[in-house]
Amino acid sequence: MFYDKSVYPKLEVLEAAYPEIRKEMLAVSQGIRMRTWPEAHKFDGSWKVFGLYHNRRKLENFCKLCPVTTATIESLGKVTMAGFSKMAAQTRILPHFDEVVEERRIHMGLKVPDVSVTQCGFSVEDVVTGWTEGKAFVFDPRKIHQAWNHTDIDRIILLLDFENFS
């Protein structure tokens, strides 16, 4: 289930900060090794993350490397999880749902192959979409969702979970 962007006017703040957030992502992705996503059973290929928040806890050392990203996401509301998510070329995130309580998840494209959604895309239940650099969408992670990248280019997004985001 995707949510209407008009219900989340603060997404405009996030999207307005896209150029600076992308610069910070590129800087850390070149200088720091991203960690493999901890739930290895959820994907085939390579899925890595550079975390800023985990389990409602701010990862101070990493947030210091991304001050604009951190300030922007903190201005949106109560952050429960945040980071840069890198799905490598030829990777598939398998259908799954997340056991969260009230969180909503945001994806914003930062480095996205310019291809059709059949080659690099995302679905929640039966609704398929793709990512656009600098654009965000909100969905319910408690619903079955999956992603795929059948290209030769890595896909990187900003991934955020929030409580009471509006």
Backbone as CSV, one residue per row, in Angstrom:
resi,resn,N_x,N_y,N_z,CA_x,CA_y,CA_z,C_x,C_y,C_z
1,MET,0.836,-1.171,0.000,0.000,0.000,0.000,0.887,1.243,0.000
2,PHE,0.747,2.046,-1.046,1.438,3.333,-1.130,0.494,4.407,-0.626
3,TYR,1.056,5.451,-0.031,0.251,6.550,0.491,0.340,7.754,-0.431
4,ASP,-0.734,8.488,-0.500,-0.803,9.713,-1.285,0.194,10.725,-0.708
5,LYS,1.056,11.250,-1.562,2.073,12.200,-1.093,1.467,13.450,-0.473
6,SER,0.268,13.816,-0.874,-0.333,15.041,-0.339,-0.624,14.919,1.157
7,VAL,-0.713,13.684,1.657,-0.935,13.455,3.086,0.347,13.732,3.879
8,TYR,1.475,13.746,3.207,2.782,13.914,3.841,3.500,15.137,3.259
9,PRO,3.053,16.346,3.616,3.660,17.554,3.041,5.138,17.726,3.391
10,LYS,5.605,17.099,4.472,7.017,17.227,4.843,7.947,16.524,3.849
11,LEU,7.391,15.698,2.976,8.231,15.081,1.944,8.883,16.136,1.060
12,GLU,8.231,17.296,0.934,8.808,18.380,0.124,10.127,18.847,0.728
13,VAL,10.234,18.857,2.055,11.480,19.230,2.731,12.573,18.231,2.381
14,LEU,12.231,16.956,2.427,13.185,15.902,2.100,13.640,16.024,0.650
15,GLU,12.696,16.173,-0.254,13.038,16.267,-1.671,13.844,17.522,-1.986
16,ALA,13.572,18.622,-1.295,14.324,19.862,-1.511,15.794,19.688,-1.105
17,ALA,16.051,18.821,-0.147,17.423,18.586,0.325,18.152,17.523,-0.502
18,TYR,17.490,16.965,-1.502,18.064,15.879,-2.303,19.496,16.160,-2.796
19,PRO,19.795,17.326,-3.385,21.163,17.506,-3.909,22.240,17.344,-2.836
20,GLU,21.995,17.897,-1.657,22.981,17.788,-0.570,23.017,16.381,0.014
21,ILE,21.857,15.744,0.134,21.813,14.367,0.648,22.566,13.441,-0.306
22,ARG,22.379,13.633,-1.601,23.074,12.801,-2.593,24.588,13.008,-2.490
23,LYS,25.031,14.244,-2.317,26.468,14.519,-2.165,27.035,13.786,-0.955
24,GLU,26.304,13.828,0.163,26.783,13.133,1.361,26.819,11.631,1.136
25,MET,25.809,11.088,0.477,25.789,9.654,0.193,26.977,9.268,-0.669
26,LEU,27.259,10.049,-1.713,28.387,9.731,-2.588,29.704,9.796,-1.824
27,ALA,29.842,10.773,-0.945,31.078,10.908,-0.160,31.290,9.707,0.755
28,VAL,30.252,9.300,1.477,30.442,8.172,2.401,30.533,6.848,1.656
29,SER,29.863,6.714,0.534,29.908,5.431,-0.183,31.275,5.201,-0.822
30,GLN,32.031,6.264,-1.058,33.373,6.101,-1.619,34.418,5.877,-0.531
31,GLY,34.182,6.421,0.650,35.208,6.367,1.683,34.984,5.351,2.779
32,ILE,33.768,4.839,2.893,33.447,3.933,3.995,32.776,2.680,3.437
33,ARG,33.152,1.565,4.007,32.553,0.309,3.567,31.155,0.179,4.156
34,MET,30.173,-0.009,3.283,28.803,-0.213,3.746,28.692,-1.630,4.301
35,ARG,27.750,-1.807,5.225,27.544,-3.128,5.843,26.468,-3.896,5.092
36,THR,26.621,-5.212,5.035,25.610,-6.059,4.428,24.328,-5.985,5.251
37,TRP,23.189,-5.895,4.562,21.900,-5.876,5.249,21.832,-7.108,6.140
38,PRO,21.458,-6.946,7.417,21.580,-8.051,8.373,20.662,-9.250,8.118
39,GLU,19.575,-9.067,7.412,18.629,-10.168,7.192,18.912,-10.813,5.836
40,ALA,19.975,-11.631,5.796,20.456,-12.208,4.544,19.419,-13.095,3.849
41,HIS,18.470,-13.620,4.588,17.443,-14.475,3.986,16.464,-13.683,3.122
42,LYS,16.530,-12.347,3.174,15.573,-11.523,2.434,16.042,-11.141,1.032
43,PHE,17.251,-11.544,0.621,17.717,-11.101,-0.689,18.653,-12.101,-1.346
44,ASP,18.713,-11.997,-2.672,19.670,-12.726,-3.503,20.553,-11.676,-4.156
45,GLY,21.853,-11.747,-3.941,22.769,-10.759,-4.503,23.440,-9.993,-3.388
46,SER,23.538,-8.676,-3.557,24.221,-7.842,-2.575,23.349,-6.646,-2.207
47,TRP,23.002,-6.559,-0.932,22.203,-5.452,-0.397,22.966,-4.919,0.803
48,LYS,23.379,-3.665,0.734,24.194,-3.072,1.796,23.548,-1.797,2.314
49,VAL,23.981,-1.382,3.500,23.388,-0.216,4.142,24.464,0.585,4.870
50,PHE,24.270,1.886,4.865,25.046,2.799,5.694,24.035,3.414,6.643
51,GLY,24.017,2.960,7.887,22.977,3.345,8.832,23.225,4.676,9.512
52,LEU,22.133,5.417,9.714,22.153,6.659,10.480,21.363,6.511,11.777
53,TYR,20.275,5.760,11.706,19.458,5.412,12.873,19.160,3.925,12.801
54,HIS,19.146,3.279,13.968,18.786,1.864,14.039,18.038,1.626,15.346
55,ASN,16.868,1.022,15.248,16.040,0.750,16.438,15.876,1.989,17.316
56,ARG,15.526,3.098,16.684,15.264,4.378,17.365,16.518,5.021,17.972
57,ARG,17.668,4.481,17.675,18.915,4.986,18.240,19.744,5.662,17.150
58,LYS,20.131,6.880,17.427,20.968,7.641,16.502,22.391,7.084,16.530
59,LEU,22.932,6.788,15.351,24.297,6.298,15.232,25.202,7.522,15.047
60,GLU,25.598,8.094,16.164,26.263,9.404,16.208,27.449,9.528,15.257
61,ASN,28.343,8.548,15.244,29.542,8.652,14.404,29.203,8.724,12.928
62,PHE,28.190,7.986,12.505,27.800,8.016,11.094,27.014,9.283,10.772
63,CYS,26.174,9.717,11.702,25.404,10.949,11.484,26.317,12.163,11.339
64,LYS,27.443,12.171,12.044,28.394,13.286,11.933,28.954,13.402,10.516
65,LEU,29.008,12.285,9.796,29.511,12.295,8.422,28.467,12.800,7.431
66,CYS,27.228,12.880,7.862,26.117,13.279,6.988,25.251,14.319,7.692
67,PRO,25.792,15.501,7.975,25.047,16.481,8.778,23.773,17.003,8.116
68,VAL,23.783,17.206,6.813,22.579,17.707,6.135,21.506,16.634,6.127
69,THR,21.899,15.407,5.791,20.936,14.302,5.780,20.328,14.134,7.166
70,THR,21.164,14.121,8.183,20.693,13.933,9.558,19.741,15.048,9.975
71,ALA,20.120,16.288,9.743,19.259,17.417,10.126,17.932,17.364,9.378
72,THR,17.977,16.993,8.117,16.748,16.939,7.318,15.814,15.857,7.831
73,ILE,16.329,14.663,8.049,15.436,13.588,8.495,14.916,13.858,9.902
74,GLU,15.734,14.471,10.742,15.268,14.784,12.087,14.191,15.863,12.079
75,SER,14.178,16.707,11.067,13.153,17.754,10.979,11.791,17.190,10.579
76,LEU,11.773,15.953,10.093,10.530,15.359,9.611,9.664,14.789,10.724
77,GLY,10.279,14.336,11.801,9.515,13.691,12.865,10.373,12.699,13.608
78,LYS,9.735,11.760,14.295,10.444,10.781,15.117,11.008,9.658,14.239
79,VAL,12.318,9.647,14.084,13.014,8.668,13.251,13.172,7.372,14.035
80,THR,12.826,6.254,13.422,13.073,4.964,14.064,14.182,4.189,13.360
81,MET,14.337,4.429,12.046,15.386,3.775,11.272,15.676,4.649,10.067
82,ALA,16.955,4.787,9.716,17.322,5.592,8.548,18.696,5.178,8.059
83,GLY,18.894,5.290,6.758,20.206,5.019,6.189,20.163,4.992,4.680
84,PHE,21.341,4.865,4.103,21.465,4.712,2.661,21.432,3.224,2.347
85,SER,20.568,2.834,1.435,20.373,1.435,1.077,20.866,1.221,-0.348
86,LYS,21.846,0.344,-0.486,22.447,0.064,-1.794,22.098,-1.347,-2.236
87,MET,21.301,-1.434,-3.284,20.988,-2.720,-3.900,21.877,-2.835,-5.129
88,ALA,22.836,-3.737,-5.069,23.798,-3.877,-6.151,23.125,-4.366,-7.428
89,ALA,23.843,-4.187,-8.514,23.395,-4.711,-9.797,23.102,-6.210,-9.657
90,GLN,22.084,-6.664,-10.353,21.704,-8.084,-10.380,21.316,-8.619,-9.000
91,THR,20.598,-7.820,-8.241,20.147,-8.218,-6.903,18.633,-8.191,-6.848
92,ARG,18.082,-9.084,-6.053,16.636,-9.129,-5.835,16.376,-9.216,-4.336
93,ILE,15.537,-8.300,-3.838,15.062,-8.373,-2.458,13.751,-9.138,-2.522
94,LEU,13.703,-10.249,-1.857,12.587,-11.186,-1.957,11.325,-10.630,-1.297
95,PRO,10.157,-11.120,-1.718,8.910,-10.673,-1.084,8.944,-10.931,0.426
96,HIS,8.590,-9.900,1.193,8.585,-10.010,2.647,7.732,-8.887,3.219
97,PHE,7.447,-8.975,4.495,6.808,-7.875,5.212,7.601,-7.668,6.491
98,ASP,7.523,-6.467,7.012,8.273,-6.133,8.219,7.320,-6.029,9.396
99,GLU,7.749,-6.533,10.524,6.927,-6.520,11.732,7.200,-5.247,12.518
100,VAL,6.594,-4.176,12.056,6.681,-2.898,12.740,5.296,-2.566,13.271
101,VAL,5.216,-1.602,14.151,3.930,-1.294,14.768,3.201,-0.205,13.993
102,GLU,3.693,1.008,14.073,2.996,2.121,13.442,3.849,2.856,12.429
103,GLU,5.029,2.370,12.176,5.911,3.082,11.276,5.398,3.066,9.838
104,ARG,5.797,4.118,9.144,5.644,4.196,7.697,7.059,4.267,7.147
105,ARG,7.265,3.762,5.957,8.596,3.759,5.363,8.622,4.714,4.178
106,ILE,9.730,5.423,4.078,9.968,6.348,2.977,11.171,5.847,2.194
107,HIS,11.051,5.866,0.875,12.186,5.658,-0.013,12.361,6.935,-0.823
108,MET,13.598,7.408,-0.948,13.894,8.502,-1.868,15.074,8.078,-2.730
109,GLY,14.898,8.141,-4.045,15.954,7.765,-4.968,17.137,8.709,-4.892
110,LEU,18.347,8.141,-4.790,19.575,8.938,-4.780,20.456,8.633,-5.989
111,LYS,20.558,7.360,-6.345,21.310,6.925,-7.520,20.524,5.748,-8.097
112,VAL,19.810,6.025,-9.171,18.853,5.052,-9.691,19.093,4.833,-11.184
113,PRO,19.201,3.573,-11.622,19.320,3.324,-13.060,18.106,3.899,-13.799
114,ASP,18.346,4.529,-14.918,17.279,5.122,-15.726,16.742,4.067,-16.684
115,VAL,15.913,3.173,-16.133,15.378,2.044,-16.890,13.912,1.842,-16.512
116,SER,13.257,0.900,-17.142,11.861,0.609,-16.821,11.760,-0.123,-15.488
117,VAL,10.549,-0.093,-14.903,10.340,-0.759,-13.610,10.472,-2.273,-13.718
118,THR,10.403,-2.830,-14.913,10.623,-4.265,-15.043,12.097,-4.606,-14.840
119,GLN,12.982,-3.645,-15.074,14.417,-3.869,-14.895,14.910,-3.471,-13.501
120,CYS,14.348,-2.397,-12.947,14.722,-1.951,-11.605,13.472,-1.340,-10.987
121,GLY,12.863,-2.081,-10.066,11.595,-1.614,-9.538,11.306,-2.131,-8.146
122,PHE,10.098,-1.815,-7.714,9.667,-2.065,-6.347,8.167,-2.297,-6.370
123,SER,7.701,-3.212,-5.546,6.251,-3.406,-5.458,5.824,-3.577,-4.011
124,VAL,4.616,-3.105,-3.745,3.925,-3.333,-2.479,2.620,-3.993,-2.875
125,GLU,2.428,-5.208,-2.351,1.313,-6.049,-2.777,1.375,-6.140,-4.304
126,ASP,0.370,-5.715,-5.036,0.393,-5.859,-6.494,0.671,-4.555,-7.235
127,VAL,1.064,-3.510,-6.519,1.318,-2.218,-7.147,2.824,-2.048,-7.353
128,VAL,3.216,-1.820,-8.603,4.624,-1.726,-8.979,4.983,-0.273,-9.269
129,THR,6.160,0.120,-8.819,6.679,1.460,-9.101,8.186,1.361,-9.270
130,GLY,8.776,2.469,-9.572,10.233,2.578,-9.628,10.654,3.762,-8.789
131,TRP,11.937,3.995,-8.717,12.470,5.139,-7.991,12.875,6.204,-8.996
132,THR,12.749,7.438,-8.589,13.223,8.576,-9.366,14.163,9.353,-8.468
133,GLU,15.305,9.725,-9.006,16.261,10.473,-8.186,15.630,11.766,-7.702
134,GLY,15.721,11.995,-6.394,15.197,13.210,-5.788,13.731,13.167,-5.429
135,LYS,13.069,12.049,-5.699,11.637,11.917,-5.387,11.443,10.837,-4.331
136,ALA,10.478,11.094,-3.440,10.214,10.169,-2.341,8.804,9.608,-2.439
137,PHE,8.624,8.427,-1.871,7.283,7.861,-1.706,7.198,7.193,-0.346
138,VAL,5.962,7.004,0.116,5.690,6.433,1.435,4.858,5.169,1.244
139,PHE,5.200,4.121,1.995,4.417,2.887,1.929,4.350,2.240,3.299
140,ASP,3.488,1.251,3.400,3.293,0.502,4.632,4.170,-0.746,4.589
141,PRO,5.249,-0.803,5.386,6.155,-1.948,5.333,5.573,-3.230,5.926
142,ARG,4.379,-3.138,6.517,3.714,-4.353,7.028,3.054,-5.141,5.909
143,LYS,2.989,-4.554,4.730,2.438,-5.231,3.554,3.580,-5.915,2.805
144,ILE,3.235,-6.966,2.069,4.243,-7.694,1.292,4.866,-6.736,0.273
145,HIS,6.195,-6.631,0.307,6.905,-5.790,-0.655,8.190,-6.487,-1.091
146,GLN,8.697,-6.053,-2.240,9.901,-6.633,-2.814,10.537,-5.625,-3.765
147,ALA,11.797,-5.876,-4.128,12.500,-4.993,-5.047,13.421,-5.822,-5.924
148,TRP,13.784,-5.257,-7.074,14.669,-5.964,-7.990,15.513,-4.952,-8.755
149,ASN,16.711,-5.388,-9.087,17.627,-4.590,-9.889,18.310,-5.533,-10.869
150,HIS,17.724,-5.660,-12.047,18.249,-6.563,-13.075,19.189,-5.832,-14.031
151,THR,19.760,-4.730,-13.578,20.657,-3.942,-14.416,22.101,-4.187,-13.995
152,ASP,23.012,-3.498,-14.663,24.433,-3.568,-14.309,24.871,-2.350,-13.491
153,ILE,23.894,-1.608,-12.953,24.159,-0.384,-12.202,23.579,-0.543,-10.792
154,ASP,24.320,-0.146,-9.776,23.811,-0.185,-8.410,22.709,0.847,-8.222
155,ARG,21.736,0.512,-7.373,20.654,1.439,-7.023,20.849,1.834,-5.565
156,ILE,20.839,3.151,-5.266,20.997,3.620,-3.885,19.847,4.561,-3.566
157,ILE,19.225,4.314,-2.410,18.119,5.157,-1.946,18.379,5.577,-0.507
158,LEU,17.659,6.597,-0.071,17.560,6.924,1.344,16.329,6.195,1.847
159,LEU,16.493,5.396,2.879,15.417,4.583,3.443,15.161,5.075,4.856
160,LEU,13.908,5.403,5.169,13.568,5.974,6.469,12.308,5.341,7.030
161,ASP,12.299,5.096,8.310,11.074,4.713,9.027,10.774,5.782,10.060
162,PHE,9.498,6.136,10.155,9.034,7.166,11.088,7.806,6.715,11.811
163,GLU,7.637,7.217,13.032,6.372,7.105,13.758,5.661,8.440,13.605
164,ASN,4.345,8.386,13.457,3.517,9.588,13.437,4.021,10.632,12.449
165,PHE,4.409,10.228,11.270,4.912,11.137,10.248,3.734,11.696,9.467
166,SER,3.657,13.024,9.381,2.613,13.642,8.549,3.055,15.026,8.147
